[in-house]
Amino acid sequence: MAASRQQTSSNAAPDPDYDAIIIGAGMSGLYQLYRLRELGMKVRVFEAGTNIGGTWYWNRYPGARFDSESYSYGYSFSKELLAEWEWSEHFAGQPETLRYLNYVADKFDLRRDIQFKSRVVAAIYQVETRSWSITLEHGSSFTARFLITAIGPLSTPTLPRIEGRDSFEGKSFHTARWPKEPVDFAGQRVAVIGTGATGVQTIQTIAKEVGHLTVFQRTPNWCAPLHNGKIDAETQARIKDGYPQMFARCQETFACFIHTPDPRGAFEVSDEEREAFYEKLYGERGFGIWQGNFRDILTDRKANATISDFVARKIRARVKNPAVAETLIPKNHGFGTRRLPLETFYYEVYNQDNVELVDLMETPIERITPDGIKTSAKEYAFDIIIFATGFDAITGAFDRIDFRGAGGARLKDKWRNGPQTYLGLMVDGFPNMMMLMGPHTALGNIPRSIEYSVDWVTGLLRFAQDAGLTRCEATAAGVEAWTDHVKTLGVGLLSNEVDSWMTGINRNVEGKERRIVARYSGSAPAYRARCDEVAARGYDELTLA
Ligand SMILES: Cc1cc2nc3c(=O)[nH]c(=O)nc-3n(C[C@H](O)[C@H](O)[C@H](O)COP(=O)(O)OP(=O)(O)OC[C@H]3O[C@@H](n4cnc5c(N)ncnc54)[C@H](O)[C@@H]3O)c2cc1C
């Protein structure tokens, strides 16, 4: 980036080590590296793990797989890649997705600019040199003009705050820190704590292998069938031919999935039609029942009650023991107002003789013991405890880096009462820092959002390069306006009235007991239109120098 180098030389300050530093080598970091190389930039990626892949590198738990259709999840930027790669299933498992990302990294020769085992612990903006200095866990430091965070919305695992957690003498694993070697469940007494999306995938997979399985459930989640299947040769050919149309559709839908809400309201059809529509959705693949349902099920309590009631009837029909079925039916939130786990014979697991469900609302865990778990009712002995307790979502990875902007201001302080961002991409007081998949950005079918955000950031850096700019910063007014806009979008959504990682609640993390608006809940097309407008006007809403 010649222009910036000249500028710093004339200020007699040393050139930064890199034009840009990217933190994280998941889908976001890999694609950002690819794009910045095209600008001729000197880029370094620092990744905490020992290899690329992010989510798909860390989450090796049994049964980990997509709930986006595989072909709608992969990168769309390279026609050659689309032609070469073949997904084997409609919803690929983690090993396949990790293979895919390694294929991408090799195909585009990305690894040579990535430094592994390099956790960034601090990032400090230096006003004089208009550059960022990052420090790694083991002490070394590097500087760059631009800092791009690609640290993941779901990358910081949380363990439950249970007394005696470390006293257990058997094996214990968090699902997002699963060992690379296979775990043998045969004949083992296994506990799973947590019944979110990850817990559901783990439970339905290991139930076939374990000696005995005990599931500890605090909050049941509404789940719907995934209906996964192999992709045969004919379908494969159809998928490949149809890529342009499918990606075009993902650009038009509300959350970048191939599914999008039905324009009808739940009460604009007869009871019979509504029932038949729900039945159809329940029998179809993927998120259709959540993302392709009547337009008002996530905003209108009565409309929501119709689908909640439908799915509750399905659970009752699938689980033989009526008391167990009732425990599995959520009572404190409506269908789809928390992230919807997709399942494959999950409910049937509870018909197995060797599976027990423990309702923690009735009998809470008192402590973990050297032998197992003690609830208020009884003591259980286990060989293996699995913590499917999820993530410190969206802001968690940010909280674990000491970000200091101009004048030493801490990002953590600025975000004390919830994140404040400009377009979910920048923060005032933190010049030259851009965030990928951080708070307040459109997520949805995430790779579609990743590609958009990376391209937007790349456009800004190209603009800076061409104009010889060395400082790009969001304004306080811009941040206030976007943060207010994001909050307004959340008003009236049933999901914002429910405790979940989407509203910033995680009882296992200190300080996360209060709801915040961390998520952009508007439509992806509206988000992109707003960001495009800023770029088209020469980024005139930013302070540029
Ligand atoms: C089990 C699971 C299933 C999912 N399924 C889907 C799905 O079907 N569809 C969908 O759209 N999304 C899904 N997601 C969300 C998924 O996170 C995104 O799709 C996507 O992988 C995010 O990519 P990313 O690169 O932004 O973040 P990540 O993949 O999380 O990568 C972030 C990387 O940053 C690294 N990092 C973080 N902090 C630091 C630091 N301080 N220093 C150095 N490195 C750091 C991490 O080690 C990680 O490798 C799923 C998530 C999980 C956990």
The ligand as an SDF file (V2000), in Angstrom:
LIG
                    3D

 53 58  0  0  0  0  0  0  0  0999 V2000
  -21.7950  -25.7470   15.8560 C   0  0  0  0  0  0  0  0  0  0  0  0
  -22.0790  -24.5760   14.9870 C   0  0  0  0  0  0  0  0  0  0  0  0
  -22.8290  -24.7270   13.8310 C   0  0  0  0  0  0  0  0  0  0  0  0
  -23.0840  -23.6300   13.0160 C   0  0  0  0  0  0  0  0  0  0  0  0
  -23.8350  -23.8130   11.8940 N   0  0  0  0  0  0  0  0  0  0  0  0
  -24.1010  -22.7550   11.1020 C   0  0  0  0  0  0  0  0  0  0  0  0
  -24.9090  -22.8890    9.9320 C   0  0  0  0  0  0  0  0  0  0  0  0
  -25.3880  -23.9640    9.6040 O   0  0  0  0  0  0  0  0  0  0  0  0
  -25.1560  -21.7800    9.2040 N   0  0  0  0  0  0  0  0  0  0  0  0
  -24.6480  -20.5510    9.5380 C   0  0  0  0  0  0  0  0  0  0  0  0
  -24.8830  -19.5930    8.8200 O   0  0  0  0  0  0  0  0  0  0  0  0
  -23.8610  -20.4130   10.6040 N   0  0  0  0  0  0  0  0  0  0  0  0
  -23.5840  -21.4670   11.4060 C   0  0  0  0  0  0  0  0  0  0  0  0
  -22.8030  -21.2920   12.5160 N   0  0  0  0  0  0  0  0  0  0  0  0
  -22.1990  -19.9810   12.8000 C   0  0  0  0  0  0  0  0  0  0  0  0
  -20.7160  -19.9400   12.3480 C   0  0  0  0  0  0  0  0  0  0  0  0
  -19.9950  -19.4470   13.4210 O   0  0  0  0  0  0  0  0  0  0  0  0
  -20.5500  -19.0670   11.1040 C   0  0  0  0  0  0  0  0  0  0  0  0
  -21.2790  -19.6680   10.0550 O   0  0  0  0  0  0  0  0  0  0  0  0
  -19.1260  -18.8890   10.5820 C   0  0  0  0  0  0  0  0  0  0  0  0
  -18.3830  -20.0550   10.6620 O   0  0  0  0  0  0  0  0  0  0  0  0
  -18.4250  -17.7510   11.2700 C   0  0  0  0  0  0  0  0  0  0  0  0
  -17.1650  -17.5700   10.6870 O   0  0  0  0  0  0  0  0  0  0  0  0
  -16.1520  -16.4950   11.2660 P   0  0  0  0  0  0  0  0  0  0  0  0
  -14.8820  -16.6420   10.5140 O   0  0  0  0  0  0  0  0  0  0  0  0
  -16.7840  -15.1700   11.2910 O   0  0  0  0  0  0  0  0  0  0  0  0
  -15.9670  -16.9350   12.7910 O   0  0  0  0  0  0  0  0  0  0  0  0
  -15.3430  -18.2750   13.3710 P   0  0  0  0  0  0  0  0  0  0  0  0
  -15.5450  -19.4030   12.4650 O   0  0  0  0  0  0  0  0  0  0  0  0
  -15.8310  -18.4030   14.7610 O   0  0  0  0  0  0  0  0  0  0  0  0
  -13.7770  -17.9840   13.3890 O   0  0  0  0  0  0  0  0  0  0  0  0
  -13.2190  -17.0860   14.2970 C   0  0  0  0  0  0  0  0  0  0  0  0
  -11.7730  -17.4700   14.5000 C   0  0  0  0  0  0  0  0  0  0  0  0
  -11.1500  -16.4370   15.2600 O   0  0  0  0  0  0  0  0  0  0  0  0
  -10.2510  -17.0340   16.1650 C   0  0  0  0  0  0  0  0  0  0  0  0
  -10.0550  -16.0960   17.2750 N   0  0  0  0  0  0  0  0  0  0  0  0
  -11.0010  -15.6020   18.1180 C   0  0  0  0  0  0  0  0  0  0  0  0
  -10.4270  -14.7660   19.0070 N   0  0  0  0  0  0  0  0  0  0  0  0
   -9.1000  -14.7420   18.7130 C   0  0  0  0  0  0  0  0  0  0  0  0
   -7.9960  -14.0690   19.2740 C   0  0  0  0  0  0  0  0  0  0  0  0
   -8.1210  -13.2760   20.3280 N   0  0  0  0  0  0  0  0  0  0  0  0
   -6.7770  -14.2650   18.7230 N   0  0  0  0  0  0  0  0  0  0  0  0
   -6.6280  -15.0890   17.6490 C   0  0  0  0  0  0  0  0  0  0  0  0
   -7.6440  -15.7640   17.0810 N   0  0  0  0  0  0  0  0  0  0  0  0
   -8.8680  -15.5870   17.6100 C   0  0  0  0  0  0  0  0  0  0  0  0
  -10.9360  -18.3150   16.5890 C   0  0  0  0  0  0  0  0  0  0  0  0
   -9.9990  -19.2490   17.0670 O   0  0  0  0  0  0  0  0  0  0  0  0
  -11.5890  -18.7550   15.2970 C   0  0  0  0  0  0  0  0  0  0  0  0
  -10.7650  -19.6350   14.5890 O   0  0  0  0  0  0  0  0  0  0  0  0
  -22.5630  -22.3620   13.3610 C   0  0  0  0  0  0  0  0  0  0  0  0
  -21.8450  -22.2050   14.5400 C   0  0  0  0  0  0  0  0  0  0  0  0
  -21.6000  -23.2820   15.3570 C   0  0  0  0  0  0  0  0  0  0  0  0
  -20.8090  -23.0800   16.6120 C   0  0  0  0  0  0  0  0  0  0  0  0
  1  2  1  0
  2  3  1  0
  2 52  2  0
  3  4  2  0
  4  5  1  0
  4 50  1  0
  5  6  2  0
  6  7  1  0
  6 13  1  0
  7  8  2  0
  7  9  1  0
  9 10  1  0
 10 11  2  0
 10 12  1  0
 12 13  2  0
 13 14  1  0
 14 15  1  0
 14 50  1  0
 15 16  1  0
 16 17  1  0
 16 18  1  0
 18 19  1  0
 18 20  1  0
 20 21  1  0
 20 22  1  0
 22 23  1  0
 23 24  1  0
 24 25  2  0
 24 26  1  0
 24 27  1  0
 27 28  1  0
 28 29  2  0
 28 30  1  0
 28 31  1  0
 31 32  1  0
 32 33  1  0
 33 34  1  0
 33 48  1  0
 34 35  1  0
 35 36  1  0
 35 46  1  0
 36 37  1  0
 36 45  1  0
 37 38  2  0
 38 39  1  0
 39 40  1  0
 39 45  2  0
 40 41  1  0
 40 42  2  0
 42 43  1  0
 43 44  2  0
 44 45  1  0
 46 47  1  0
 46 48  1  0
 48 49  1  0
 50 51  2  0
 51 52  1  0
 52 53  1  0
M  END
$$$$
